[in-house]
């Protein structure tokens, strides 16, 4: 048995032992499995606490790619203690991208052929000292992590700011809205004057009502630093094929089905860490 495979078996055993109350005999089995030499191989799968075979976690993602952490120099100075990855746990959330019912506007099923499978919602191993509920955004690799604790996180693919529009630092979720109105900054209108054709006078100024054509999509989380609005948002998109790319004016865009899922998990006041890009 290779060292990687033995480590994976031991990881699964220790995880099972920590989750369930095991008898002394079962604990002896756990110790026996982890102490075997790398050249020995049991003739049958090791039994778990309830008699089921113990299956080691995968050492690659569901598409055959090795699960490896990003290089250390990809983590910016805003991450005081960079997260790290464990023994390769990865579980895609299946059935997450169909049409969404109960919304004031239609949300169609996502055409998954337009999106790299690496950027679909997945539960992963992710160790970090940050508290559960924290959002960690890795623009370099186009991922947003919702920290669940106990070495686990939900990972979402995101679109991020194109060159010259990226940002990093620590913020918080000031508030969150469903089908938000969009108020483009004056600087954006100056760069794209044609936007005015789609704008109207709203309660808070020139903008666009929430709806299926609104670029903020179905949900938005508003990021502030202290008492100041950063003007950056985590929001849905009407262009899901842009996930995994550098396309926005600094905001973090998500598939509508994903931002709806995240919206239900995140509380106002949640900490948001945006990692810096890798040098060079």
Secondary structure, DSSP 4 states (H G I P E B T S, - for coil): --HHHHHHHHHHHHHHHHHS---HHHHHHHHHHHHS-TT---SSPPB-TTSPBP-PPPSB-TTS-B--PPPGGGS-TT-SS--B--S--EEE-TT-SS-B-S-SS-BPPP-GGGS-GGGS-EEEE-B-SSPTT-EEEETTTTEEEEEEETTEEEEEE-BEE-TT----EEEEEEEEEES--B---HHHHHH-GGGGGG-EEETTEEEB-SSTT-TTTTEEEEEEETTEEEEEEEE--S-GGGTTSEEESS-EE--HHHHHHHHHHPPTT-EEEEPPPPP-
